[in-house]
Amino acid sequence: MVDNVEIMSIELSITADPSIRIVQSIGSVLHGVLMELVGTEYAGQLHETGLRPYSQYVYFDKERGQYIWRLSAVTAEAVNRILRPVLEMPDKIYLKQKRGHIYIQKRTVLEETSYEALMAKFWSGDVEYTQAKLQCLSTTSFKVDQQYMIFPEAFRIYRYLLRQWNQFTSYEMMDSDDLLAALESAVFIRDYSLRMGMYGLEGIKIRGFRGQIVMQFKRNLVMQRILSLLTYYSQFTGLGIKTALGMGGVQSEVIE
């Protein structure tokens, strides 16, 4: 058990009234539920600063035959002001836009950790991670020059994760242009099984990708550790644009 929880991930098994279809874009409706739950002061603060120290998305877990709403936070304040209240919220939630209810069947805390503990996990061991698997469970996209990127690029993924880490860490920043250049040359996409994804948001369809990406790390121990750390961190931050609204939901795994 971590004393100071700064990073946390939870999941809720959900069902809905027959009139409501649970699809990935219900994430944007659930974001509205979250903002009501946290109250106008904190919701306003998040909006003003433009920071998103949390991510959330909905997906169907085939193995369990259940819809899962997964939420993560990457600051102590977001853990206490978003995730802990979610764990206490009523089982029955009314969705105004959908004119119906969703029901929370089960709540699970998946992980609680801190920046220092994560750093130690990847820096102090003898394990050499050589690959990473990223499973994009909700439509994932990056916006570049006013265009949505419908295919992943390794350097864009790790640049995004490094920026998120430096934005929210309470422990040690890893900020330097040299590091970014080194990271970019230390990783490449080895394999992928992707399909086009569409995310419906307020009448707009955003294009992106869903599926699995396998990253290969080159043989450089320091870079392998940083890449492994950032890969692991991705499941808390999400990837790319609109991670607070249900896009960019990722499950990741680092492999020896």
C-alpha positions in Angstrom: 0.0 0.0 0.0 1.4 3.4 -1.0 1.3 6.1 1.6 0.8 9.1 -0.7 -1.4 8.0 -3.6 -0.8 10.2 -6.5 -1.6 7.8 -9.3 -4.7 5.6 -9.2 -6.7 3.5 -11.6 -10.2 2.2 -10.9 -12.9 0.4 -12.9 -16.6 0.1 -12.7 -18.7 -2.6 -14.3 -21.7 -0.9 -15.7 -25.1 -1.8 -17.3 -27.8 0.6 -18.6 -31.5 0.9 -19.2 -32.6 -0.9 -22.4 -33.1 2.5 -24.1 -29.4 3.3 -23.8 -26.7 1.8 -26.0 -23.4 1.6 -24.2 -20.9 2.6 -26.9 -17.4 4.2 -26.5 -18.7 7.7 -27.1 -20.8 7.5 -24.0 -17.5 8.5 -22.4 -18.3 12.2 -23.2 -21.7 11.9 -21.4 -20.0 10.3 -18.4 -17.5 13.2 -18.3 -20.5 15.4 -17.6 -21.4 13.1 -14.7 -17.9 13.4 -13.4 -17.9 17.2 -13.6 -21.2 17.4 -11.7 -19.8 15.0 -9.1 -16.6 17.1 -8.4 -18.5 20.3 -8.1 -18.4 23.6 -10.0 -15.3 25.0 -8.2 -12.9 22.1 -9.0 -14.5 21.6 -12.5 -14.0 25.3 -13.2 -10.4 25.1 -12.0 -9.7 22.2 -14.3 -11.3 24.0 -17.2 -9.4 27.3 -16.6 -6.0 25.7 -16.3 -6.6 23.4 -19.2 -5.0 20.6 -17.3 -6.4 17.1 -17.5 -4.9 15.1 -14.5 -7.3 12.3 -15.2 -8.5 10.1 -18.0 -11.6 7.9 -18.5 -13.1 5.6 -21.1 -15.6 2.9 -21.7 -15.0 -0.4 -23.4 -16.5 -3.9 -23.7 -14.5 -6.6 -22.0 -15.1 -9.8 -24.1 -13.7 -12.2 -21.5 -16.0 -10.9 -18.8 -18.9 -10.1 -21.1 -19.2 -6.7 -19.4 -19.0 -3.1 -20.1 -16.2 -1.4 -18.1 -15.8 2.3 -17.2 -12.2 2.8 -16.4 -10.9 6.0 -14.7 -7.4 7.1 -13.7 -5.9 10.1 -12.0 -2.3 11.2 -12.0 -2.1 13.8 -9.2 -3.0 13.4 -5.5 -5.6 16.1 -5.8 -7.3 14.4 -8.8 -7.3 11.1 -6.9 -9.0 12.6 -3.9 -11.4 14.9 -5.8 -12.4 12.7 -8.7 -11.6 9.0 -8.2 -12.5 8.7 -4.5 -15.9 10.4 -4.9 -16.6 8.0 -7.9 -16.0 5.0 -5.6 -18.7 6.5 -3.3 -21.2 7.6 -5.9 -24.7 5.9 -6.0 -25.2 2.7 -8.0 -27.9 4.3 -10.2 -26.9 7.4 -12.2 -29.3 9.4 -14.4 -27.9 10.5 -17.7 -29.8 13.7 -18.8 -28.7 13.6 -22.4 -29.7 9.9 -22.7 -32.9 10.2 -20.6 -32.1 7.0 -18.8 -29.9 5.4 -16.2 -26.6 3.5 -16.0 -26.1 1.1 -13.1 -22.8 0.4 -11.4 -22.6 -3.3 -10.7 -19.1 -3.5 -9.2 -16.2 -1.1 -8.3 -12.6 -2.2 -8.3 -9.4 -0.3 -7.4 -6.9 -1.6 -9.9 -3.7 0.3 -8.8 -2.6 2.9 -6.3 1.0 4.2 -6.6 3.2 7.3 -6.6 5.7 8.9 -8.9 8.6 7.9 -6.7 7.3 4.3 -6.5 6.9 4.1 -10.3 10.4 5.5 -10.8 11.8 2.9 -8.4 9.9 0.1 -10.1 11.7 0.7 -13.4 15.1 2.1 -12.3 16.1 -0.2 -9.4 15.4 -3.6 -10.9 17.7 -5.8 -13.0 15.0 -6.5 -15.5 15.6 -5.3 -19.1 12.4 -4.6 -20.9 12.8 -4.8 -24.7 9.2 -4.5 -25.9 5.9 -2.9 -25.1 2.4 -3.7 -26.0 -0.2 -0.9 -26.2 -3.8 -1.9 -26.5 -5.8 1.1 -27.7 -9.3 0.2 -26.4 -11.1 3.5 -27.4 -10.4 5.5 -30.5 -7.0 7.2 -30.3 -5.8 10.2 -32.3 -3.3 13.0 -32.2 -4.0 16.4 -33.8 -1.2 17.8 -35.9 -1.5 20.9 -38.1 -5.3 20.8 -37.6 -5.4 17.3 -38.9 -6.3 14.1 -37.0 -3.6 11.5 -37.2 -5.2 8.2 -38.0 -2.1 6.1 -37.6 0.3 5.9 -34.6 3.9 7.1 -34.7 6.3 6.0 -32.0 8.0 9.4 -31.5 4.6 11.1 -31.1 3.4 8.6 -28.5 6.5 8.9 -26.3 6.7 12.7 -26.8 3.2 12.9 -25.5 3.9 10.7 -22.5 7.1 12.5 -21.6 5.1 15.8 -21.6 2.4 14.3 -19.4 5.0 13.0 -16.9 6.8 16.4 -16.7 3.4 18.2 -16.4 2.2 16.1 -13.4 5.2 14.5 -11.6 5.9 15.4 -8.0 9.1 13.6 -8.1 11.6 14.0 -10.9 11.2 15.6 -14.2 12.8 14.2 -17.3 12.7 17.3 -19.4 15.3 17.9 -22.1 15.3 18.1 -25.9 18.3 15.8 -25.9 16.3 13.1 -24.1 13.4 13.5 -26.6 15.8 13.0 -29.5 17.4 10.0 -27.8 14.0 8.4 -27.1 12.9 8.9 -30.7 15.9 7.0 -32.0 15.6 4.3 -29.3 12.1 2.9 -30.2 10.1 1.9 -33.3 6.8 0.2 -34.0 7.6 -3.5 -34.6 4.1 -4.8 -35.2 0.5 -3.7 -35.2 -3.0 -4.9 -35.6 -5.1 -1.8 -36.0 -8.3 -0.6 -37.4 -9.9 2.7 -38.1 -11.9 4.1 -35.3 -14.5 6.9 -35.2 -15.4 8.8 -32.0 -18.6 10.7 -32.0 -18.3 13.9 -30.1 -21.1 16.5 -30.1 -22.1 15.7 -33.6 -18.5 15.6 -34.9 -16.8 12.3 -35.9 -13.2 12.2 -34.9 -11.1 9.7 -36.8 -8.4 7.7 -35.1 -7.2 4.1 -34.6 -8.0 1.2 -32.3 -6.2 -2.0 -31.7 -2.7 -3.2 -30.7 0.7 -1.7 -31.2 3.9 -3.5 -30.4 6.9 -1.2 -29.7 10.5 -2.5 -29.9 13.2 -0.8 -27.7 16.7 -0.7 -29.0 19.6 -2.0 -26.8 20.2 1.0 -24.5 19.5 0.3 -20.9 18.8 3.9 -19.8 16.4 4.4 -22.7 14.8 1.0 -22.2 14.0 2.1 -18.6 12.6 5.4 -19.5 10.5 3.9 -22.4 9.2 1.2 -20.1 8.3 3.7 -17.4 6.4 5.9 -19.9 4.7 2.9 -21.5 3.4 1.8 -18.1 2.4 5.4 -17.3 0.3 5.5 -20.5 -2.5 3.5 -18.9 -3.1 6.3 -16.4 -2.9 9.3 -18.7 -4.4 7.8 -21.8 -2.9 8.7 -25.2 -3.5 11.6 -27.5 -6.4 14.0 -27.7 -9.6 14.1 -25.5 -8.6 11.5 -23.0 -10.9 13.1 -20.4 -13.8 12.6 -22.8 -13.3 8.9 -23.4 -10.8 8.8 -26.2 -7.3 7.3 -26.1 -8.0 4.6 -23.5 -4.9 2.4 -23.3 -3.9 -0.8 -21.5 -0.1 -1.4 -21.7 2.3 -4.1 -20.9 6.1 -4.1 -20.9 7.9 -7.3 -21.9 11.4 -8.6 -21.1 
